[in-house]
Amino acid sequence: MFSLAGSDMAGRILGCGDGPASFNAEATKRGTQVISCDPIYAFSKEDIEARIAATYEQVIDQTRQNQNEFVWEVITSVEELGKARMATMQAFLDDYPAGLVEERYLNSELPTLPFPDASFDLALCSHLLFLYSQQLDEGFHHSSLLELCRVAKEVRVFPLLAFGGAMSPHLEGSIEMLRSAGHQVTIQRVSYEFQRGACEMLKIQRTDGYHQDSADGCNGD
Ligand SMILES: C[S@@+](CC[C@H](N)C(=O)[O-])C[C@H]1O[C@@H](n2cnc3c(N)ncnc32)[C@H](O)[C@@H]1O
C-alpha cells in the first residue's frame, strides 16, 4: 500500500487508524519503532475480539456481494480473504496487551493527535481518509492531513478512492490546501491493488527543513 523501503522502516513510524491490523505487531518484531493510533484502543482485547467475531460474517457477506469491486489475483477467493483477515487480526490481538503496556497502541484520533511536532519520520494512514469520504467531510480531511503533517516529516495515505470505486471528492481540494500550506504533494502508484483501481497513494513531504530527501520506495510503474 505504501511502497515501504528498508530506509522507511529504519525511522519512527506512526500508523494512524491502524485498527486491528498486524502492521505494528509485525514491524515491531523486525525492530521498527511504530506507534498506532485508533479510537478502538480504548477497548480491551476481549471487547475487540468479540467485535471481530460478531462482524466477521457480515463483512465477508458484503465482500461477496461486491466481488466485482475487487481484484482476485493475490487473494483468489472470498474464503481465502476471510482466513487472511482473521490471521492478521489474530496477530494484532496476540500483540495488543504487550503493545498497550509499551504504549505502541494509543487511544487517540484524528484530527488531534497527542504528539509534539515532527515526532515521527513517517505517518501512514490506510483505509480511513478518502475511503470514508461520505462519512468524513472535507474539513475533517484538511484538519487531519495538516495534523499528520505536523507530527510527521512525511505522510502517506492509501487509497485515494472512496467506497464504490470513484476518486474521493475530497482529494483535489486536499492537495490544493496542502500545497498552499507549503507542502510537497505527489500521487504515486503502488504495487498493491485489492479494491479495483485503488493503486495509488498520496505522499506529502514537509518542505520546512524537517524533511530530508531520501531514496523513493515507490515501484514507479
Ligand atoms: C477500515 S479500518 C482500517 C484499518 C487499517 N488501517 C487497515 O488498512 O487495515 C479504519 C480504522 O480507522 C479508525 N478510525 C475511525 N475514525 C478515526 C479517527 N478519527 N482517527 C483515527 N482512526 C480512526 C477505525 O477505528 C478503524 O480501525
The ligand as an ORCA input file, in Angstrom:
! r2SCAN-3c Opt
* xyz 0 1
  C     -11.208      0.319      7.776
  S     -10.251      0.433      9.205
  C      -8.600      0.412      8.541
  C      -7.624     -0.331      9.420
  C      -6.206     -0.408      8.836
  N      -5.631      0.903      8.645
  C      -6.198     -1.159      7.532
  O      -5.912     -0.574      6.477
  O      -6.498     -2.361      7.562
  C     -10.464      2.137      9.680
  C      -9.936      2.420     11.085
  O      -9.960      3.821     11.321
  C     -10.296      4.013     12.691
  N     -10.773      5.395     12.865
  C     -12.028      5.875     12.715
  N     -12.053      7.203     12.961
  C     -10.771      7.570     13.267
  C     -10.147      8.810     13.605
  N     -10.858      9.928     13.675
  N      -8.811      8.808     13.848
  C      -8.097      7.666     13.763
  N      -8.637      6.463     13.457
  C      -9.963      6.417     13.213
  C     -11.335      2.950     12.963
  O     -11.481      2.705     14.335
  C     -10.760      1.765     12.193
  O      -9.943      0.959     12.991
*
